[in-house]
Amino acid sequence: MSRYLAGRIGQAIPVLFGVTLITFLLTHIALGDPVRAMMGQRADPEVMARIRTEYGLDKPVWDRYTLYMAKVLVGDLGYSYRQDRPVTDVVAERLPATVRLAVAAMLVAMVLGLAAGTVAAMRHNTLWDLCMMILSLLGISTPVFWLGMMLILFFAVWLGWFPISGYGDGAFRHLVLPALTLGALQAGYIARMTRSALLEVLRQEYIRTARAKGLREGVVILKHGLRNGILPVLTLAGIGLGDLLVGAPLTETVFGWPGLGRLLVAAVGNRDLPVVMGATLLFALIYLGANLLVDLGYALVDPRVRLLKR
């Protein structure tokens, strides 16, 4: 296990290096001059030059990237141009809200997706199967921002069951609508993958043997069918966590959720390059960590998987 973990960490290092390099170059090319954005078009050129020197923006791009990576290796993500605070502090304040939303959205996706996919497989070629697949297709096709606004209109404005937006005091009521919005896309993918995997497994000989022994259909499906067909679903869930993080900025903006996604959107608008870099790097770390947990989960679900041989 330790050798496997060391190997995966070693593979993650060049990925993180590539993420920082591409993000650094794109932000400095696409976002333009952050000092000009902060000071406006009529700012004093001498003041702007002094600010560029203070933040190291007067150096060539490659020199700035080298200095940035040297600081990252010791845990220093720089200072926010707008807030004049360490980026680590800014990101740390927003991380718990994003993690909470992402975990809740993944739970929603897994519960709804596994349930819909299992029902569709058990009722193959029936009206239930058709309805579940139509719902999953709607979940995949519906834009996150539109679904969020429709949920707000129906459940918050018309029915008044949930708050319209905001984090509140962290109560469960504030989490429901953002989690449903963010988890709907992955629920659709998981439902379709679960249905395909179960249909394949249910054709195997050991399923016929289990039924011949007189086991209840629920036991056959859950214990023998779903457990042996869950591996591709776990893979999809691990990749899907990255999709949840990609969708988080839109969801957090629609619901006024104080997470990393909303911070990233604001930082891009403010040309706050260190915050953009710090949030992107953290997203990459979370994505790689989620995929590692999925790989480790293989061995727990299916003993035939041997991590050290992979």
QUIBEL-V957147 format. One record per pair of residues at least 24 apart in sequence whose ideal C-beta (glycine too) atoms are under 6 Angstrom apart, sorted by the first residue. I is the first residue (numbers start at 1). GAP is how many residues later the second one is. D is the distance in Angstrom with one decimal. If there is no record, write none. Layout:
# QUIBEL-V957147
[[I | GAP | D] [I | GAP | D]]
This chain:
# QUIBEL-V957147
[[4 | 303 | 4.3] [4 | 304 | 5.7] [8 | 284 | 5.4] [12 | 276 | 4.8] [16 | 268 | 5.9] [19 | 265 | 4.4] [23 | 254 | 5.9] [23 | 257 | 4.7] [24 | 41 | 5.2] [27 | 246 | 5.2] [27 | 249 | 5.2] [28 | 33 | 5.8] [31 | 240 | 5.0] [34 | 47 | 5.5] [34 | 237 | 3.8] [34 | 239 | 5.6] [37 | 234 | 3.9] [77 | 201 | 4.2] [78 | 196 | 3.8] [80 | 192 | 5.6] [80 | 194 | 5.9] [80 | 195 | 5.1] [81 | 191 | 4.9] [82 | 188 | 5.0] [82 | 190 | 4.9] [87 | 187 | 4.9] [87 | 188 | 5.6] [87 | 191 | 4.0] [91 | 187 | 5.1] [91 | 191 | 5.9] [94 | 165 | 5.4] [94 | 166 | 4.8] [94 | 169 | 4.8] [97 | 161 | 5.2] [97 | 162 | 4.2] [98 | 161 | 3.6] [98 | 162 | 4.2] [101 | 77 | 5.7] [101 | 158 | 5.9] [102 | 142 | 5.1] [104 | 71 | 5.5] [104 | 75 | 3.9] [105 | 74 | 4.8] [105 | 77 | 3.8] [105 | 78 | 3.8] [105 | 139 | 5.3] [108 | 71 | 5.1] [108 | 72 | 6.0] [108 | 75 | 3.4] [109 | 74 | 4.1] [109 | 77 | 3.7] [109 | 78 | 4.3] [109 | 81 | 5.7] [112 | 75 | 4.1] [113 | 74 | 4.3] [113 | 77 | 2.7] [113 | 78 | 4.4] [114 | 80 | 5.5] [116 | 75 | 4.0] [117 | 74 | 4.3] [117 | 77 | 2.6] [117 | 78 | 4.3] [120 | 75 | 4.4] [121 | 74 | 4.9] [121 | 77 | 3.6] [121 | 78 | 5.2] [136 | 52 | 4.0] [136 | 55 | 4.0] [136 | 56 | 5.3] [139 | 45 | 4.4] [139 | 46 | 6.0] [139 | 48 | 5.2] [139 | 49 | 3.2] [140 | 48 | 3.8] [144 | 103 | 5.0] [144 | 106 | 4.8] [144 | 107 | 5.7] [145 | 105 | 5.0] [145 | 109 | 5.5] [147 | 34 | 5.2] [147 | 37 | 6.0] [148 | 33 | 4.2] [148 | 103 | 6.0] [148 | 106 | 4.0] [151 | 26 | 4.9] [151 | 30 | 5.9] [165 | 90 | 4.8] [165 | 91 | 3.7] [166 | 90 | 5.0] [167 | 91 | 5.2] [178 | 73 | 5.5] [178 | 77 | 4.6] [178 | 79 | 5.5] [181 | 70 | 5.3] [182 | 62 | 5.8] [182 | 65 | 5.6] [182 | 69 | 4.7] [186 | 54 | 4.2] [189 | 47 | 5.9] [190 | 43 | 6.0] [193 | 39 | 5.8] [193 | 40 | 5.3] [193 | 43 | 5.1] [194 | 39 | 5.5] [197 | 32 | 3.6] [197 | 35 | 5.3] [198 | 27 | 5.6] [198 | 31 | 5.2] [201 | 24 | 4.9] [201 | 27 | 5.2] [201 | 28 | 4.1] [230 | 71 | 5.7] [234 | 60 | 5.3] [234 | 63 | 5.6] [238 | 52 | 5.2] [238 | 53 | 4.8] [238 | 56 | 3.2] [241 | 49 | 4.0] [242 | 45 | 4.3] [245 | 38 | 5.1]]
